[in-house]
Amino acid sequence: MKNLLILLTAFLLNSCMGIPENIKVVDSMDASQYLGTWYEIARLDHSFERDLEKVTATYSLRDDGGIKVINRGFNSKTNEWKEAEGKAYFVDPPNSDKTNTGKLKVSFFGPFYGAYNIMVLDKPYYNYVMISGPNKSYLWILSRTPQLTYPIKQHLITQAKELGFDTEKLIQVIQSSEIINYKAGPHVNK
């Protein structure tokens, strides 16, 4: 019975740390460039973020070499801010050039970790990112600005759909009551 419990626990922890089928994480990223505040542009729904607007994720270095994570959002139904503090660590050893792969583990609940897989990262500028969890029911699009231009946002959504994410269920996160209508530039009319 004890061996079965250990096996089941290992299976559950491993299933929370996986990478979805046919997904690849970025092979090289500079953790220091990734630090700072990111705005949530779109996400698949989950209970821990339900009804939240103005969602941000702020990353900073921890003394132990990990990354401190502060997720914050406003619940317009309860008229309250919700905040969660967590920690994240790179899963793979650093690359020879001191960069990391985009595979992290993140925890908001004690010793339990979940997968944080960076699939797309705007390099070298780090202006937007697309992240999955351990399976395709977790997806986030983040940006350094509260709104992402339509061509970029649409490209990321199309890419997520091609990878098998249910983009019809994406929640477009409200960051402000002011909506900016970006005009498509000449680069879109090719």
Secondary structure, 3 states (H helix, E strand, C coil): CHHHHHHHHHHHHHHCCCCCCCCCCCCCECHHHHCEEEEEEEECCCHHHCCEEEEEEEEEECCCCCEEEEEEEEECCCCEEEEEEEEEEECCCCCCCCCECCEEEEEEECCEEEEEEEEEECCCCCCEEEEECCCCCCEEEEECCCCCCHHHHHHHHHHHHHCCCCHHHCEECCCCCCCCCCCCCHHHCC
